[in-house]
Amino acid sequence: MTQKDKDSFPLRAYGKSELALLYFPTAQSAHTAVNHLMSWIRRYKGLLQTLEAMGYRKSAKCFTPKEVAEIVRCLGEP
C-alpha cells in the first residue's frame, strides 16, 4: 500500500449530512451543507442520473459506498 492509498478518502457508506459536512465544513448547519452538496450534484452533468441508476432516491438518508465513489470521482475528495 502506498502513502497515497493510506491518505486517500475512505469510500464507505456516509450519511448525507456527514458527507455534506466534509465538503462544506463551514456551513451554518448540516441542513445547509446537504443543500449545497445536492446543488453541486445536480449541477454536475449526469451525476444525479448516475446516482439514481445506482438506486439513489431523494428521500435516502445515506449514500452507499458505490454512490460515494461516484460523487468523489466527479466532485473530487472533500
mmJSON file of the N, C-alpha and C atoms, coordinates in Angstrom:
{"data_MODEL":{"atom_site":{
"group_PDB":["ATOM","ATOM","ATOM","ATOM","ATOM","ATOM","ATOM","ATOM","ATOM","ATOM","ATOM","ATOM","ATOM","ATOM","ATOM","ATOM","ATOM","ATOM","ATOM","ATOM","ATOM","ATOM","ATOM","ATOM","ATOM","ATOM","ATOM","ATOM","ATOM","ATOM","ATOM","ATOM","ATOM","ATOM","ATOM","ATOM","ATOM","ATOM","ATOM","ATOM","ATOM","ATOM","ATOM","ATOM","ATOM","ATOM","ATOM","ATOM","ATOM","ATOM","ATOM","ATOM","ATOM","ATOM","ATOM","ATOM","ATOM","ATOM","ATOM","ATOM","ATOM","ATOM","ATOM","ATOM","ATOM","ATOM","ATOM","ATOM","ATOM","ATOM","ATOM","ATOM","ATOM","ATOM","ATOM","ATOM","ATOM","ATOM","ATOM","ATOM","ATOM","ATOM","ATOM","ATOM","ATOM","ATOM","ATOM","ATOM","ATOM","ATOM","ATOM","ATOM","ATOM","ATOM","ATOM","ATOM","ATOM","ATOM","ATOM","ATOM","ATOM","ATOM","ATOM","ATOM","ATOM","ATOM","ATOM","ATOM","ATOM","ATOM","ATOM","ATOM","ATOM","ATOM","ATOM","ATOM","ATOM","ATOM","ATOM","ATOM","ATOM","ATOM","ATOM","ATOM","ATOM","ATOM","ATOM","ATOM","ATOM","ATOM","ATOM","ATOM","ATOM","ATOM","ATOM","ATOM","ATOM","ATOM","ATOM","ATOM","ATOM","ATOM","ATOM","ATOM","ATOM","ATOM","ATOM","ATOM","ATOM","ATOM","ATOM","ATOM","ATOM","ATOM","ATOM","ATOM","ATOM","ATOM","ATOM","ATOM","ATOM","ATOM","ATOM","ATOM","ATOM","ATOM","ATOM","ATOM","ATOM","ATOM","ATOM","ATOM","ATOM","ATOM","ATOM","ATOM","ATOM","ATOM","ATOM","ATOM","ATOM","ATOM","ATOM","ATOM","ATOM","ATOM","ATOM","ATOM","ATOM","ATOM","ATOM","ATOM","ATOM","ATOM","ATOM","ATOM","ATOM","ATOM","ATOM","ATOM","ATOM","ATOM","ATOM","ATOM","ATOM","ATOM","ATOM","ATOM","ATOM","ATOM","ATOM","ATOM","ATOM","ATOM","ATOM","ATOM","ATOM","ATOM","ATOM","ATOM","ATOM","ATOM","ATOM","ATOM","ATOM","ATOM","ATOM","ATOM","ATOM","ATOM","ATOM","ATOM","ATOM","ATOM"],
"id":[1,2,3,4,5,6,7,8,9,10,11,12,13,14,15,16,17,18,19,20,21,22,23,24,25,26,27,28,29,30,31,32,33,34,35,36,37,38,39,40,41,42,43,44,45,46,47,48,49,50,51,52,53,54,55,56,57,58,59,60,61,62,63,64,65,66,67,68,69,70,71,72,73,74,75,76,77,78,79,80,81,82,83,84,85,86,87,88,89,90,91,92,93,94,95,96,97,98,99,100,101,102,103,104,105,106,107,108,109,110,111,112,113,114,115,116,117,118,119,120,121,122,123,124,125,126,127,128,129,130,131,132,133,134,135,136,137,138,139,140,141,142,143,144,145,146,147,148,149,150,151,152,153,154,155,156,157,158,159,160,161,162,163,164,165,166,167,168,169,170,171,172,173,174,175,176,177,178,179,180,181,182,183,184,185,186,187,188,189,190,191,192,193,194,195,196,197,198,199,200,201,202,203,204,205,206,207,208,209,210,211,212,213,214,215,216,217,218,219,220,221,222,223,224,225,226,227,228,229,230,231,232,233,234],
"type_symbol":["N","C","C","N","C","C","N","C","C","N","C","C","N","C","C","N","C","C","N","C","C","N","C","C","N","C","C","N","C","C","N","C","C","N","C","C","N","C","C","N","C","C","N","C","C","N","C","C","N","C","C","N","C","C","N","C","C","N","C","C","N","C","C","N","C","C","N","C","C","N","C","C","N","C","C","N","C","C","N","C","C","N","C","C","N","C","C","N","C","C","N","C","C","N","C","C","N","C","C","N","C","C","N","C","C","N","C","C","N","C","C","N","C","C","N","C","C","N","C","C","N","C","C","N","C","C","N","C","C","N","C","C","N","C","C","N","C","C","N","C","C","N","C","C","N","C","C","N","C","C","N","C","C","N","C","C","N","C","C","N","C","C","N","C","C","N","C","C","N","C","C","N","C","C","N","C","C","N","C","C","N","C","C","N","C","C","N","C","C","N","C","C","N","C","C","N","C","C","N","C","C","N","C","C","N","C","C","N","C","C","N","C","C","N","C","C","N","C","C","N","C","C","N","C","C","N","C","C","N","C","C","N","C","C"],
"label_atom_id":["N","CA","C","N","CA","C","N","CA","C","N","CA","C","N","CA","C","N","CA","C","N","CA","C","N","CA","C","N","CA","C","N","CA","C","N","CA","C","N","CA","C","N","CA","C","N","CA","C","N","CA","C","N","CA","C","N","CA","C","N","CA","C","N","CA","C","N","CA","C","N","CA","C","N","CA","C","N","CA","C","N","CA","C","N","CA","C","N","CA","C","N","CA","C","N","CA","C","N","CA","C","N","CA","C","N","CA","C","N","CA","C","N","CA","C","N","CA","C","N","CA","C","N","CA","C","N","CA","C","N","CA","C","N","CA","C","N","CA","C","N","CA","C","N","CA","C","N","CA","C","N","CA","C","N","CA","C","N","CA","C","N","CA","C","N","CA","C","N","CA","C","N","CA","C","N","CA","C","N","CA","C","N","CA","C","N","CA","C","N","CA","C","N","CA","C","N","CA","C","N","CA","C","N","CA","C","N","CA","C","N","CA","C","N","CA","C","N","CA","C","N","CA","C","N","CA","C","N","CA","C","N","CA","C","N","CA","C","N","CA","C","N","CA","C","N","CA","C","N","CA","C","N","CA","C","N","CA","C","N","CA","C","N","CA","C","N","CA","C","N","CA","C"],
"label_alt_id":[null,null,null,null,null,null,null,null,null,null,null,null,null,null,null,null,null,null,null,null,null,null,null,null,null,null,null,null,null,null,null,null,null,null,null,null,null,null,null,null,null,null,null,null,null,null,null,null,null,null,null,null,null,null,null,null,null,null,null,null,null,null,null,null,null,null,null,null,null,null,null,null,null,null,null,null,null,null,null,null,null,null,null,null,null,null,null,null,null,null,null,null,null,null,null,null,null,null,null,null,null,null,null,null,null,null,null,null,null,null,null,null,null,null,null,null,null,null,null,null,null,null,null,null,null,null,null,null,null,null,null,null,null,null,null,null,null,null,null,null,null,null,null,null,null,null,null,null,null,null,null,null,null,null,null,null,null,null,null,null,null,null,null,null,null,null,null,null,null,null,null,null,null,null,null,null,null,null,null,null,null,null,null,null,null,null,null,null,null,null,null,null,null,null,null,null,null,null,null,null,null,null,null,null,null,null,null,null,null,null,null,null,null,null,null,null,null,null,null,null,null,null,null,null,null,null,null,null,null,null,null,null,null,null],
"label_comp_id":["MET","MET","MET","THR","THR","THR","GLN","GLN","GLN","LYS","LYS","LYS","ASP","ASP","ASP","LYS","LYS","LYS","ASP","ASP","ASP","SER","SER","SER","PHE","PHE","PHE","PRO","PRO","PRO","LEU","LEU","LEU","ARG","ARG","ARG","ALA","ALA","ALA","TYR","TYR","TYR","GLY","GLY","GLY","LYS","LYS","LYS","SER","SER","SER","GLU","GLU","GLU","LEU","LEU","LEU","ALA","ALA","ALA","LEU","LEU","LEU","LEU","LEU","LEU","TYR","TYR","TYR","PHE","PHE","PHE","PRO","PRO","PRO","THR","THR","THR","ALA","ALA","ALA","GLN","GLN","GLN","SER","SER","SER","ALA","ALA","ALA","HIS","HIS","HIS","THR","THR","THR","ALA","ALA","ALA","VAL","VAL","VAL","ASN","ASN","ASN","HIS","HIS","HIS","LEU","LEU","LEU","MET","MET","MET","SER","SER","SER","TRP","TRP","TRP","ILE","ILE","ILE","ARG","ARG","ARG","ARG","ARG","ARG","TYR","TYR","TYR","LYS","LYS","LYS","GLY","GLY","GLY","LEU","LEU","LEU","LEU","LEU","LEU","GLN","GLN","GLN","THR","THR","THR","LEU","LEU","LEU","GLU","GLU","GLU","ALA","ALA","ALA","MET","MET","MET","GLY","GLY","GLY","TYR","TYR","TYR","ARG","ARG","ARG","LYS","LYS","LYS","SER","SER","SER","ALA","ALA","ALA","LYS","LYS","LYS","CYS","CYS","CYS","PHE","PHE","PHE","THR","THR","THR","PRO","PRO","PRO","LYS","LYS","LYS","GLU","GLU","GLU","VAL","VAL","VAL","ALA","ALA","ALA","GLU","GLU","GLU","ILE","ILE","ILE","VAL","VAL","VAL","ARG","ARG","ARG","CYS","CYS","CYS","LEU","LEU","LEU","GLY","GLY","GLY","GLU","GLU","GLU","PRO","PRO","PRO"],
"label_asym_id":["A","A","A","A","A","A","A","A","A","A","A","A","A","A","A","A","A","A","A","A","A","A","A","A","A","A","A","A","A","A","A","A","A","A","A","A","A","A","A","A","A","A","A","A","A","A","A","A","A","A","A","A","A","A","A","A","A","A","A","A","A","A","A","A","A","A","A","A","A","A","A","A","A","A","A","A","A","A","A","A","A","A","A","A","A","A","A","A","A","A","A","A","A","A","A","A","A","A","A","A","A","A","A","A","A","A","A","A","A","A","A","A","A","A","A","A","A","A","A","A","A","A","A","A","A","A","A","A","A","A","A","A","A","A","A","A","A","A","A","A","A","A","A","A","A","A","A","A","A","A","A","A","A","A","A","A","A","A","A","A","A","A","A","A","A","A","A","A","A","A","A","A","A","A","A","A","A","A","A","A","A","A","A","A","A","A","A","A","A","A","A","A","A","A","A","A","A","A","A","A","A","A","A","A","A","A","A","A","A","A","A","A","A","A","A","A","A","A","A","A","A","A","A","A","A","A","A","A","A","A","A","A","A","A"],
"label_entity_id":["1","1","1","1","1","1","1","1","1","1","1","1","1","1","1","1","1","1","1","1","1","1","1","1","1","1","1","1","1","1","1","1","1","1","1","1","1","1","1","1","1","1","1","1","1","1","1","1","1","1","1","1","1","1","1","1","1","1","1","1","1","1","1","1","1","1","1","1","1","1","1","1","1","1","1","1","1","1","1","1","1","1","1","1","1","1","1","1","1","1","1","1","1","1","1","1","1","1","1","1","1","1","1","1","1","1","1","1","1","1","1","1","1","1","1","1","1","1","1","1","1","1","1","1","1","1","1","1","1","1","1","1","1","1","1","1","1","1","1","1","1","1","1","1","1","1","1","1","1","1","1","1","1","1","1","1","1","1","1","1","1","1","1","1","1","1","1","1","1","1","1","1","1","1","1","1","1","1","1","1","1","1","1","1","1","1","1","1","1","1","1","1","1","1","1","1","1","1","1","1","1","1","1","1","1","1","1","1","1","1","1","1","1","1","1","1","1","1","1","1","1","1","1","1","1","1","1","1","1","1","1","1","1","1"],
"label_seq_id":[1,1,1,2,2,2,3,3,3,4,4,4,5,5,5,6,6,6,7,7,7,8,8,8,9,9,9,10,10,10,11,11,11,12,12,12,13,13,13,14,14,14,15,15,15,16,16,16,17,17,17,18,18,18,19,19,19,20,20,20,21,21,21,22,22,22,23,23,23,24,24,24,25,25,25,26,26,26,27,27,27,28,28,28,29,29,29,30,30,30,31,31,31,32,32,32,33,33,33,34,34,34,35,35,35,36,36,36,37,37,37,38,38,38,39,39,39,40,40,40,41,41,41,42,42,42,43,43,43,44,44,44,45,45,45,46,46,46,47,47,47,48,48,48,49,49,49,50,50,50,51,51,51,52,52,52,53,53,53,54,54,54,55,55,55,56,56,56,57,57,57,58,58,58,59,59,59,60,60,60,61,61,61,62,62,62,63,63,63,64,64,64,65,65,65,66,66,66,67,67,67,68,68,68,69,69,69,70,70,70,71,71,71,72,72,72,73,73,73,74,74,74,75,75,75,76,76,76,77,77,77,78,78,78],
"pdbx_PDB_ins_code":[null,null,null,null,null,null,null,null,null,null,null,null,null,null,null,null,null,null,null,null,null,null,null,null,null,null,null,null,null,null,null,null,null,null,null,null,null,null,null,null,null,null,null,null,null,null,null,null,null,null,null,null,null,null,null,null,null,null,null,null,null,null,null,null,null,null,null,null,null,null,null,null,null,null,null,null,null,null,null,null,null,null,null,null,null,null,null,null,null,null,null,null,null,null,null,null,null,null,null,null,null,null,null,null,null,null,null,null,null,null,null,null,null,null,null,null,null,null,null,null,null,null,null,null,null,null,null,null,null,null,null,null,null,null,null,null,null,null,null,null,null,null,null,null,null,null,null,null,null,null,null,null,null,null,null,null,null,null,null,null,null,null,null,null,null,null,null,null,null,null,null,null,null,null,null,null,null,null,null,null,null,null,null,null,null,null,null,null,null,null,null,null,null,null,null,null,null,null,null,null,null,null,null,null,null,null,null,null,null,null,null,null,null,null,null,null,null,null,null,null,null,null,null,null,null,null,null,null,null,null,null,null,null,null],
"Cartn_x":[0.843,0.0,0.885,0.598,1.4,0.889,1.681,1.275,0.001,-0.114,-1.315,-2.547,-2.439,-3.565,-3.962,-2.987,-3.262,-3.95,-3.611,-4.141,-5.424,-5.825,-6.994,-8.276,-9.287,-10.577,-11.211,-11.647,-12.239,-13.607,-13.753,-15.014,-15.842,-16.822,-17.721,-19.081,-20.069,-21.369,-21.242,-21.869,-21.886,-23.323,-23.703,-24.962,-24.86,-25.983,-25.959,-25.328,-25.744,-25.2,-23.712,-23.322,-21.905,-21.046,-21.431,-20.653,-20.712,-21.902,-22.056,-21.171,-21.089,-20.248,-18.763,-18.374,-16.984,-16.68,-17.639,-17.461,-17.637,-18.508,-18.821,-18.697,-17.484,-17.303,-17.686,-17.757,-18.099,-19.573,-20.363,-21.799,-22.412,-23.425,-24.069,-24.797,-25.225,-25.913,-25.725,-26.035,-25.969,-26.968,-28.122,-29.144,-28.613,-27.944,-27.355,-26.286,-25.454,-24.399,-25.011,-26.074,-26.742,-27.309,-27.93,-28.457,-27.349,-26.196,-25.068,-24.571,-24.39,-23.898,-24.87,-26.152,-27.13,-27.172,-26.934,-26.857,-25.674,-24.533,-23.36,-23.654,-24.281,-24.592,-25.524,-26.527,-27.453,-26.754,-25.797,-25.102,-24.086,-23.538,-22.551,-23.301,-23.12,-23.903,-23.856,-25.033,-25.166,-24.945,-24.445,-24.141,-25.411,-26.411,-27.648,-28.283,-28.277,-28.848,-28.066,-26.751,-25.919,-26.229,-26.338,-26.663,-28.04,-29.005,-30.345,-30.328,-29.502,-29.368,-28.757,-27.975,-27.376,-28.367,-29.527,-30.525,-30.769,-30.043,-30.233,-31.652,-32.251,-33.546,-33.423,-34.184,-34.128,-34.349,-35.192,-35.522,-34.485,-33.455,-32.421,-31.694,-31.356,-30.637,-29.129,-28.71,-27.273,-26.918,-25.621,-25.064,-24.345,-24.497,-23.788,-22.325,-21.454,-20.053,-19.887,-20.69,-20.592,-21.023,-22.063,-22.51,-21.455,-20.862,-19.799,-18.627,-18.261,-17.155,-17.445,-18.685,-19.06,-19.048,-19.541,-19.515,-18.078,-17.211,-15.811,-15.12,-15.454,-14.871,-15.236,-16.467,-16.933,-16.559,-16.735,-16.531,-15.159,-14.439,-13.154,-13.355,-12.251,-12.325,-12.674,-13.445,-13.767,-12.534],
"Cartn_y":[-1.185,0.0,1.244,2.154,3.367,4.417,5.456,6.556,7.203,7.318,7.919,7.108,5.77,4.918,5.129,5.295,5.493,6.829,7.827,9.168,9.43,8.513,8.779,8.698,9.312,9.398,8.008,7.598,6.264,6.169,5.22,5.008,4.005,4.522,3.721,4.407,3.818,4.464,5.712,6.788,8.045,8.535,9.044,9.769,11.006,11.451,12.654,13.828,14.046,15.171,15.007,13.793,13.517,13.852,13.369,13.635,15.117,15.701,17.115,17.995,17.675,18.479,18.301,17.175,17.016,17.946,18.102,19.011,20.478,20.735,22.107,22.253,22.184,22.202,23.525,24.594,25.888,26.237,25.299,25.557,25.838,26.668,27.059,25.895,24.91,23.743,22.562,21.377,20.182,20.292,20.867,21.042,21.904,22.984,23.867,23.135,22.358,21.598,20.6,19.914,18.962,19.7,20.847,21.624,22.004,22.421,22.78,21.56,20.43,19.219,18.777,18.759,18.325,19.297,20.56,21.54,21.224,20.907,20.526,19.259,18.278,17.013,17.262,18.106,18.407,19.16,20.019,20.82,20.01,18.951,18.142,17.264,17.535,16.885,15.358,14.774,13.326,12.65,13.377,12.736,12.27,13.108,12.714,11.513,11.512,10.393,9.107,9.207,8.039,7.515,8.417,8.007,7.342,7.902,7.318,5.928,5.74,4.425,3.409,3.898,3.035,2.728,3.396,3.156,4.319,5.429,6.597,7.154,7.548,8.228,9.492,10.509,11.802,11.651,10.733,10.551,9.734,9.231,8.423,9.267,8.64,9.329,9.138,8.212,7.968,7.628,7.72,7.312,5.99,5.072,3.796,4.027,3.054,3.21,3.448,2.783,2.989,4.404,4.906,6.271,7.276,7.043,7.923,7.92,6.751,6.668,7.504,7.463,8.252,9.742,10.119,11.534,12.034,11.258,11.659,11.692,10.744,10.737,12.016,12.457,13.634,14.956,15.025,16.288,16.408,15.307,15.311,14.982,14.727,14.412,15.665,15.477,16.652,17.19],
"Cartn_z":[0.0,0.0,0.0,-0.887,-0.985,-0.007,0.198,1.08,0.556,-0.77,-1.356,-0.994,-1.048,-0.682,0.771,1.646,3.066,3.321,2.526,2.726,1.951,1.083,0.25,1.074,0.546,1.202,1.314,2.51,2.659,1.987,1.087,0.387,1.171,1.874,2.7,2.668,3.311,3.403,4.291,3.864,4.617,4.705,5.86,5.956,5.083,4.56,3.708,4.44,5.674,6.445,6.698,7.007,7.284,6.078,4.904,3.692,3.338,3.443,3.102,3.977,5.27,6.168,5.878,5.292,4.874,3.695,2.787,1.65,2.051,3.019,3.43,4.947,5.474,6.932,7.594,6.847,7.442,7.285,6.78,6.632,8.001,8.034,9.289,9.96,9.16,9.706,8.761,9.261,8.42,7.276,7.543,6.507,5.36,5.705,4.698,3.9,4.576,3.896,2.914,3.321,2.426,1.215,1.44,0.312,-0.666,-0.161,-1.024,-1.802,-1.106,-1.778,-2.863,-2.561,-3.558,-4.738,-4.477,-5.558,-6.476,-5.891,-6.683,-7.488,-6.858,-7.538,-8.716,-8.541,-9.641,-10.765,-10.42,-11.44,-12.244,-11.654,-12.376,-13.373,-14.642,-15.697,-15.589,-15.428,-15.427,-14.083,-13.088,-11.804,-11.1,-11.023,-10.346,-11.05,-12.372,-13.115,-12.854,-12.765,-12.465,-11.067,-10.104,-8.739,-8.691,-9.397,-9.429,-10.061,-11.084,-11.706,-10.744,-9.773,-8.75,-7.616,-7.638,-6.616,-5.676,-5.86,-5.0,-5.173,-4.063,-4.057,-3.217,-3.581,-2.896,-1.395,-1.005,0.41,1.184,0.496,1.161,2.2,3.313,4.387,4.295,3.434,3.303,1.861,1.576,0.292,0.49,-0.464,-0.413,-0.785,-0.501,-0.905,-2.409,-3.233,-4.69,-5.071,-4.421,-4.686,-4.238,-3.084,-2.589,-3.568,-4.069,-5.034,-6.275,-6.753,-7.944,-7.629,-6.473,-6.081,-5.998,-5.356,-5.226,-6.588,-7.457,-8.806,-9.555,-9.405,-10.124,-9.447,-8.151,-7.427,-6.779,-6.709,-6.021,-4.548,-3.866,-2.437,-1.65,-0.578,0.258,0.967],
"occupancy":[1.0,1.0,1.0,1.0,1.0,1.0,1.0,1.0,1.0,1.0,1.0,1.0,1.0,1.0,1.0,1.0,1.0,1.0,1.0,1.0,1.0,1.0,1.0,1.0,1.0,1.0,1.0,1.0,1.0,1.0,1.0,1.0,1.0,1.0,1.0,1.0,1.0,1.0,1.0,1.0,1.0,1.0,1.0,1.0,1.0,1.0,1.0,1.0,1.0,1.0,1.0,1.0,1.0,1.0,1.0,1.0,1.0,1.0,1.0,1.0,1.0,1.0,1.0,1.0,1.0,1.0,1.0,1.0,1.0,1.0,1.0,1.0,1.0,1.0,1.0,1.0,1.0,1.0,1.0,1.0,1.0,1.0,1.0,1.0,1.0,1.0,1.0,1.0,1.0,1.0,1.0,1.0,1.0,1.0,1.0,1.0,1.0,1.0,1.0,1.0,1.0,1.0,1.0,1.0,1.0,1.0,1.0,1.0,1.0,1.0,1.0,1.0,1.0,1.0,1.0,1.0,1.0,1.0,1.0,1.0,1.0,1.0,1.0,1.0,1.0,1.0,1.0,1.0,1.0,1.0,1.0,1.0,1.0,1.0,1.0,1.0,1.0,1.0,1.0,1.0,1.0,1.0,1.0,1.0,1.0,1.0,1.0,1.0,1.0,1.0,1.0,1.0,1.0,1.0,1.0,1.0,1.0,1.0,1.0,1.0,1.0,1.0,1.0,1.0,1.0,1.0,1.0,1.0,1.0,1.0,1.0,1.0,1.0,1.0,1.0,1.0,1.0,1.0,1.0,1.0,1.0,1.0,1.0,1.0,1.0,1.0,1.0,1.0,1.0,1.0,1.0,1.0,1.0,1.0,1.0,1.0,1.0,1.0,1.0,1.0,1.0,1.0,1.0,1.0,1.0,1.0,1.0,1.0,1.0,1.0,1.0,1.0,1.0,1.0,1.0,1.0,1.0,1.0,1.0,1.0,1.0,1.0,1.0,1.0,1.0,1.0,1.0,1.0,1.0,1.0,1.0,1.0,1.0,1.0],
"B_iso_or_equiv":[0.0,0.0,0.0,0.0,0.0,0.0,0.0,0.0,0.0,0.0,0.0,0.0,0.0,0.0,0.0,0.0,0.0,0.0,0.0,0.0,0.0,0.0,0.0,0.0,0.0,0.0,0.0,0.0,0.0,0.0,0.0,0.0,0.0,0.0,0.0,0.0,0.0,0.0,0.0,0.0,0.0,0.0,0.0,0.0,0.0,0.0,0.0,0.0,0.0,0.0,0.0,0.0,0.0,0.0,0.0,0.0,0.0,0.0,0.0,0.0,0.0,0.0,0.0,0.0,0.0,0.0,0.0,0.0,0.0,0.0,0.0,0.0,0.0,0.0,0.0,0.0,0.0,0.0,0.0,0.0,0.0,0.0,0.0,0.0,0.0,0.0,0.0,0.0,0.0,0.0,0.0,0.0,0.0,0.0,0.0,0.0,0.0,0.0,0.0,0.0,0.0,0.0,0.0,0.0,0.0,0.0,0.0,0.0,0.0,0.0,0.0,0.0,0.0,0.0,0.0,0.0,0.0,0.0,0.0,0.0,0.0,0.0,0.0,0.0,0.0,0.0,0.0,0.0,0.0,0.0,0.0,0.0,0.0,0.0,0.0,0.0,0.0,0.0,0.0,0.0,0.0,0.0,0.0,0.0,0.0,0.0,0.0,0.0,0.0,0.0,0.0,0.0,0.0,0.0,0.0,0.0,0.0,0.0,0.0,0.0,0.0,0.0,0.0,0.0,0.0,0.0,0.0,0.0,0.0,0.0,0.0,0.0,0.0,0.0,0.0,0.0,0.0,0.0,0.0,0.0,0.0,0.0,0.0,0.0,0.0,0.0,0.0,0.0,0.0,0.0,0.0,0.0,0.0,0.0,0.0,0.0,0.0,0.0,0.0,0.0,0.0,0.0,0.0,0.0,0.0,0.0,0.0,0.0,0.0,0.0,0.0,0.0,0.0,0.0,0.0,0.0,0.0,0.0,0.0,0.0,0.0,0.0,0.0,0.0,0.0,0.0,0.0,0.0,0.0,0.0,0.0,0.0,0.0,0.0],
"pdbx_formal_charge":[null,null,null,null,null,null,null,null,null,null,null,null,null,null,null,null,null,null,null,null,null,null,null,null,null,null,null,null,null,null,null,null,null,null,null,null,null,null,null,null,null,null,null,null,null,null,null,null,null,null,null,null,null,null,null,null,null,null,null,null,null,null,null,null,null,null,null,null,null,null,null,null,null,null,null,null,null,null,null,null,null,null,null,null,null,null,null,null,null,null,null,null,null,null,null,null,null,null,null,null,null,null,null,null,null,null,null,null,null,null,null,null,null,null,null,null,null,null,null,null,null,null,null,null,null,null,null,null,null,null,null,null,null,null,null,null,null,null,null,null,null,null,null,null,null,null,null,null,null,null,null,null,null,null,null,null,null,null,null,null,null,null,null,null,null,null,null,null,null,null,null,null,null,null,null,null,null,null,null,null,null,null,null,null,null,null,null,null,null,null,null,null,null,null,null,null,null,null,null,null,null,null,null,null,null,null,null,null,null,null,null,null,null,null,null,null,null,null,null,null,null,null,null,null,null,null,null,null,null,null,null,null,null,null],
"auth_seq_id":[1,1,1,2,2,2,3,3,3,4,4,4,5,5,5,6,6,6,7,7,7,8,8,8,9,9,9,10,10,10,11,11,11,12,12,12,13,13,13,14,14,14,15,15,15,16,16,16,17,17,17,18,18,18,19,19,19,20,20,20,21,21,21,22,22,22,23,23,23,24,24,24,25,25,25,26,26,26,27,27,27,28,28,28,29,29,29,30,30,30,31,31,31,32,32,32,33,33,33,34,34,34,35,35,35,36,36,36,37,37,37,38,38,38,39,39,39,40,40,40,41,41,41,42,42,42,43,43,43,44,44,44,45,45,45,46,46,46,47,47,47,48,48,48,49,49,49,50,50,50,51,51,51,52,52,52,53,53,53,54,54,54,55,55,55,56,56,56,57,57,57,58,58,58,59,59,59,60,60,60,61,61,61,62,62,62,63,63,63,64,64,64,65,65,65,66,66,66,67,67,67,68,68,68,69,69,69,70,70,70,71,71,71,72,72,72,73,73,73,74,74,74,75,75,75,76,76,76,77,77,77,78,78,78],
"auth_comp_id":["MET","MET","MET","THR","THR","THR","GLN","GLN","GLN","LYS","LYS","LYS","ASP","ASP","ASP","LYS","LYS","LYS","ASP","ASP","ASP","SER","SER","SER","PHE","PHE","PHE","PRO","PRO","PRO","LEU","LEU","LEU","ARG","ARG","ARG","ALA","ALA","ALA","TYR","TYR","TYR","GLY","GLY","GLY","LYS","LYS","LYS","SER","SER","SER","GLU","GLU","GLU","LEU","LEU","LEU","ALA","ALA","ALA","LEU","LEU","LEU","LEU","LEU","LEU","TYR","TYR","TYR","PHE","PHE","PHE","PRO","PRO","PRO","THR","THR","THR","ALA","ALA","ALA","GLN","GLN","GLN","SER","SER","SER","ALA","ALA","ALA","HIS","HIS","HIS","THR","THR","THR","ALA","ALA","ALA","VAL","VAL","VAL","ASN","ASN","ASN","HIS","HIS","HIS","LEU","LEU","LEU","MET","MET","MET","SER","SER","SER","TRP","TRP","TRP","ILE","ILE","ILE","ARG","ARG","ARG","ARG","ARG","ARG","TYR","TYR","TYR","LYS","LYS","LYS","GLY","GLY","GLY","LEU","LEU","LEU","LEU","LEU","LEU","GLN","GLN","GLN","THR","THR","THR","LEU","LEU","LEU","GLU","GLU","GLU","ALA","ALA","ALA","MET","MET","MET","GLY","GLY","GLY","TYR","TYR","TYR","ARG","ARG","ARG","LYS","LYS","LYS","SER","SER","SER","ALA","ALA","ALA","LYS","LYS","LYS","CYS","CYS","CYS","PHE","PHE","PHE","THR","THR","THR","PRO","PRO","PRO","LYS","LYS","LYS","GLU","GLU","GLU","VAL","VAL","VAL","ALA","ALA","ALA","GLU","GLU","GLU","ILE","ILE","ILE","VAL","VAL","VAL","ARG","ARG","ARG","CYS","CYS","CYS","LEU","LEU","LEU","GLY","GLY","GLY","GLU","GLU","GLU","PRO","PRO","PRO"],
"auth_asym_id":["A","A","A","A","A","A","A","A","A","A","A","A","A","A","A","A","A","A","A","A","A","A","A","A","A","A","A","A","A","A","A","A","A","A","A","A","A","A","A","A","A","A","A","A","A","A","A","A","A","A","A","A","A","A","A","A","A","A","A","A","A","A","A","A","A","A","A","A","A","A","A","A","A","A","A","A","A","A","A","A","A","A","A","A","A","A","A","A","A","A","A","A","A","A","A","A","A","A","A","A","A","A","A","A","A","A","A","A","A","A","A","A","A","A","A","A","A","A","A","A","A","A","A","A","A","A","A","A","A","A","A","A","A","A","A","A","A","A","A","A","A","A","A","A","A","A","A","A","A","A","A","A","A","A","A","A","A","A","A","A","A","A","A","A","A","A","A","A","A","A","A","A","A","A","A","A","A","A","A","A","A","A","A","A","A","A","A","A","A","A","A","A","A","A","A","A","A","A","A","A","A","A","A","A","A","A","A","A","A","A","A","A","A","A","A","A","A","A","A","A","A","A","A","A","A","A","A","A","A","A","A","A","A","A"],
"auth_atom_id":["N","CA","C","N","CA","C","N","CA","C","N","CA","C","N","CA","C","N","CA","C","N","CA","C","N","CA","C","N","CA","C","N","CA","C","N","CA","C","N","CA","C","N","CA","C","N","CA","C","N","CA","C","N","CA","C","N","CA","C","N","CA","C","N","CA","C","N","CA","C","N","CA","C","N","CA","C","N","CA","C","N","CA","C","N","CA","C","N","CA","C","N","CA","C","N","CA","C","N","CA","C","N","CA","C","N","CA","C","N","CA","C","N","CA","C","N","CA","C","N","CA","C","N","CA","C","N","CA","C","N","CA","C","N","CA","C","N","CA","C","N","CA","C","N","CA","C","N","CA","C","N","CA","C","N","CA","C","N","CA","C","N","CA","C","N","CA","C","N","CA","C","N","CA","C","N","CA","C","N","CA","C","N","CA","C","N","CA","C","N","CA","C","N","CA","C","N","CA","C","N","CA","C","N","CA","C","N","CA","C","N","CA","C","N","CA","C","N","CA","C","N","CA","C","N","CA","C","N","CA","C","N","CA","C","N","CA","C","N","CA","C","N","CA","C","N","CA","C","N","CA","C","N","CA","C","N","CA","C","N","CA","C","N","CA","C","N","CA","C","N","CA","C"],
"pdbx_PDB_model_num":[1,1,1,1,1,1,1,1,1,1,1,1,1,1,1,1,1,1,1,1,1,1,1,1,1,1,1,1,1,1,1,1,1,1,1,1,1,1,1,1,1,1,1,1,1,1,1,1,1,1,1,1,1,1,1,1,1,1,1,1,1,1,1,1,1,1,1,1,1,1,1,1,1,1,1,1,1,1,1,1,1,1,1,1,1,1,1,1,1,1,1,1,1,1,1,1,1,1,1,1,1,1,1,1,1,1,1,1,1,1,1,1,1,1,1,1,1,1,1,1,1,1,1,1,1,1,1,1,1,1,1,1,1,1,1,1,1,1,1,1,1,1,1,1,1,1,1,1,1,1,1,1,1,1,1,1,1,1,1,1,1,1,1,1,1,1,1,1,1,1,1,1,1,1,1,1,1,1,1,1,1,1,1,1,1,1,1,1,1,1,1,1,1,1,1,1,1,1,1,1,1,1,1,1,1,1,1,1,1,1,1,1,1,1,1,1,1,1,1,1,1,1,1,1,1,1,1,1,1,1,1,1,1,1]
}}}
